[in-house]
Amino acid sequence: MNDTVTFDPACVRCPRLAGHLAAVRRDHPGYHAAPVAPFGPGNAPLLIVGLAPGMHGANATGRPFTGDHAGILLYHTLHAFGFSNQPNAVAPDDGLVLKDCRVTNAVKCLPPQNKPTPAEIRTCNGFLAAEIDAVAPRIILALGRIAHDAVLRAQGLALAAHPFAHAAEHDLGQGRRLFDSYHCSRYNTQTRRLTTAMFEELFREIRARLS
């Protein structure tokens, strides 16, 4: 893969994911069911990295965290801290605009059971590395351990030297910081592993760093 490519809408490099998407297209002909492009300005100082598109969210709508439960807390929080013009994300034509923030995923295609394999994460990592280089964010927010590990690999850094923990902060070099959060999934929010207050406190710190 050319390392200048940040996204390939026709990517079929992972046979299992390509086959899964083909099946989803047959069962849900109205779904996007293809690699999901990043969303937001190409020079955003904040890059948010999630895991992968959700079956009935981004995989259906074609926009990260749009139309599913995980996007509820994320986009409400982005709006509360001035990173978006509205708090809801339901469809690509809903008028949502991000400011100073870009949202992407470690894996661009829907994985079965929301679980990409290590090989699939590595295959997609080149896209993330190229995107980080192109966007040059000052802060990266990783939603969950898989996203955290993917960012470190994309930056050529040792995972063992940068352990994942909610609200942890890591120096990536080049004036860039990585912040960690538990993923804003339905499971994490309903079990209160991740609360609105916890998420907002993290964004409060990020906003202060970007001011």
N, C-alpha and C positions, 0 to 999 in steps of 0.2 A: 504494500500500500504506500502510495506517495504520502510522505509525512506532512505535506502541506494541506492534505484533505482533512477537513474538520467534520464532514458529514457526507454520507453517500445514501441517497434515498432509495437506491436500488440494490443495496448491499445484501448478498446472500452468502457471505463468507462462513457462516455457522450453519451447517446442514440441518441440525436439529431445530434451530430457531426458524430457518426458512421454511421447513416442512410444517412446523406448528402454525406459522402465519398463513400458509396456504390453506390449511384446514380451517382456520378461523375465518378467512375470507369466504370459504364455501358456506360455513354455518351462519355467518353474519355479513352478508354482502354489503351492508351499509357502513361497516366499520372501516376505519383507516387501514388497520391490519398490515402495517409496513413499518420500516424504521421511522422513529419519531424524531424530528429535527429539534435542536435547541430552540429556546424561545427567549427573546430579549435582545437588547442592543449588543452589537459586536465589540464594544469597547467598555463594557460595564465594569466598574470597580469591584462589584460583588458577583461571584459565580457560585450558584447553588447546584450541587451535584446530588442527584437522587440515585436510586438503584436501577430501575427499569420501568418501562411503561406498564400500567395496570390494565388488565383485561378489558374492563368496562369503563376505564378512564382514558388515559392518553392513547392506548391502543385503539380505542373507539373514535376519539375526537381528533387525534393527530397532533395534540399539543400537550407538553409535559404537565402532569398533575391537573389536568382539566377534565372535569366530569366525574371525579371519583372522591372518595372520602378523604384521602390523604391531602388533596388539594384544598380542602375546606380550611384547615388550620394554616396551611402555608400561605395562601393568598390573602386571607384575613390579616395575617401578621404582616405580610409585605405591605398591604395597604395602610395598616396602622402606623408603620414606620416610614411611610413616604416612598416606598419602592414601586407602587403601582397606583393606577388611577381609580381602581374600584376593588372591592373586597371579594368578588365572586368570579369564578372561572367555570363556565359551563359549556362553552363551544368556541371554536376558533373565530367566529364572527360576532362575539359578544362585546366587542369594543375594548377589551382589556389591553392596557399598554403598560409595560414595565419601564421603570426609570432607574438608571444606575444599577441594574440587576439583570442577570441572565440565568435561566434555569435549563439544566441539561441532565442527562443520565449517564451513569457508568456504562450501562448496556442500552443500546438504542432500540432493541427489538423486544417484544413481549416474550418472556420465557415461560415454559410450562410450570404451573404451580408457583409462579413468581420467583423461581429459583434458577438463575443462570449457573452453568457449570464454571469451574475455574478456567477452563480453556476458552469458553465464550467470553468471559470477562477480560481475559488477556487479549483475545482477538479484537475486541472493541476498544482496548486501551489506547491504541494508536490514535483513534479519533479524539479521545479525551485529551491526550497529550498535545495534539495539534491545536485543539480548541483553546487550551490554557495558554499556549504560546501566542495564538492569534489575538485572544481577548486581553491577555496580560492583566488579570484582575489583581487588585491589592489584597483581597480577602477571598478565600474559598470556604464555603460552608458545606461540609459533607453530612448528608442525612443518612446515618447508619454506618455500620462497620464496613460493608462492602464498598460503599462510595468512598469512605475514608482510605481504605487500602488501595482502591483504584487511583485516587489522586496521588498518593505517595509513589505508586509504581509509575504513573505518568510523569512524575517529576524526578524519577530515578533515585528515590530515597528508600532507606531501609525501613521496613515495617516495624521491626523490633525496637527501633530507636524512637518510634512515635506511636505509642499505644493509644488505642481508641478509648475515649470516655466522654460521656456527655459533658459539654461545656469546656472540654480540653482545648488548648490552643497550642499550635505547633509552628515553628519557624521553618518555612520552606526555602529560605534564601531569596535573594533578589528583591528584598523588601516585601515579600509575600507571606501571608499568614494563613494557616488552615485552622478553622474552628470545627469542632465536632458537635453533632446533635443526634440524639435518638431519632430514628425515622418517624415522621408524622403519620404513620399508618393507623388504620382503624384499631388494630390490636393495641398498639402502644398508647393511643389516646384513651381508649375505653378502659384499659387496665390502669391508667394514670401513671404508667411508666414515664410518659411524657405529658405534662400538663401545659395548659395555655400559659400559665405564669412562667414555667421553665423556658418555654420557647420564646416568649416575649423578652425575658431577661437576657437571653442570648442575643436576640436582635437589637436590644437596647445597647449592648456592648459593641456590636458590629457597627451600628449607626454612629456611635460616638467615635469609633476609630476612623470612620470615613469622613467625619465632619472636618 
